[in-house]
Amino acid sequence: MEHRTRRERKFNEVESGLPNIKMTPAFECRLSIATRLLSYLGSHNPAPHPITANDEVWLFDNTAYRSVDNQWRAEFVTAEFDQRTGQEVSSAVADVAENIGLAKDDAAEATIQERLMPFVQTVLPGRVVRTDFGGRKELKLGPGGRNGVSSDIRGLPEVRNGDIVSSVAKVPTGTTGILKMNTVFAEPEGWGLISDVDDTIKVTMTSDPIGILRSTFVSEATPVQGMPELYSFIQTRISPSAAFFYLSASPYNLYMFLRNFREKFYPKGTIILRDANWMNLSGLLSNLTLGTEAYKIDRMEKINTWLPKRKMICIGDSTQSDPEAYGEIYRNHVGWVRLILIRKVTDIAAVGLQEKNDPERFETAFKGIPSDAWYIFETAEECYQIIKDVVARNP
């Protein structure tokens, strides 16, 4: 179905007109041969570099969990790139504006430029970031791999369930980026929520390439009607300390954009994004439309290793492979997922294949799953009583 949607909506044609900045000569000359070679070693890099005043650092919010030895641990993700680069952005802005049919508009082009910068700045592999974890512990994070992204599991001090601890990057004056992050502590038992982002809680039009470009680079990030209120209700109903995970097929380049959106409209939680190639704008569309089912199952399997005893609510939509991914994870871990809610995108004819909303598709995706454990809805208002009933059945 993914390939049919891409063919019908001419994704390849649009992608061919987008810049692949990674292939420009300027990219290669900014990194030494040694740095590029050692970057293949990832966290085993024997000669990492410290953060400098010319770097940009992103710290990603995360969720702490109890490990098998009852100690707090969390996955810390960082990204680093060169704030002095990005001169190629003007041509990329022009390419995006042309693809979406944007007339000359200085304000819109300024927005495009701001959101494009993470795609055109040179990523910095092999960087180590030191952070102050709530004034209680220094954490060494990294070094990152070839894509400038690092992922480290770190042990943490004893903290109460539901507490939020902030970490601050210990970097030189002049370093820019997201230099503060929050860690939410989640005990093994209780409730949790896994939510898709695009076209579930944020209007993205993932079945339309021009719609993706416009909603990502031009339009103000818009929540799906009624969903912010629903998520606030869910958090209040199941517990203010419930663990929320926002699972998107978007690349890491969009973290700051999506984090600002989540902070404005939805409860705190961990945003999980694809570990995709930076500086490859044309890959944005393929990231959002290819291999999403396998990717989401893989990330939910990871969440299950962190919080296997939690009772999970999974919310997604019909434009991508959420039904199939949620159905698979339900069957893989019986009793872990207590409720699946799928938003039926009713303007599907305008954004993709009509068969995405066929009842047969949902019956196949949720084969073997009790009928009171999954629901298809069109408006957020339909979900309130469903949530109440499920929580009442699972005290």
Secondary structure, 3 states (H helix, E strand, C coil): CHHHHHHHCCHHHHHHCCCCHHHCHHHHHCCCHHHHHHHHHHHHCCCCEECCCCEEEEECCEEEEECCCCCEEEEEEEEEEECCCCCCHHHHHHHHHHHCCCCCCHHHHHHHHHHHHHHHCCECCCEEEEEEECCCEEEEECCCCCCCEEEEEEECCCCCCCCEEEEEECCCCCCEEECEEEEEECCCCCEEEEEECECCCECCCCCCHHHHHHHHHCCCCCECCCHHHHHHHHHHHHCCCCEEEEEEEEEHHHHHHHHHHHHHHCCCCEEEEECCCCCCCCHHHHHHHCCHHHHHHHHHHHHHHHCCCCEEEEEEECCCCHHHHHHHHHHHCCCCEEEEEEECCCCHHHHCCHHHHCHHHHHHHCCCCCHHHEEEECCHHHHHHHHHHHHHHCC
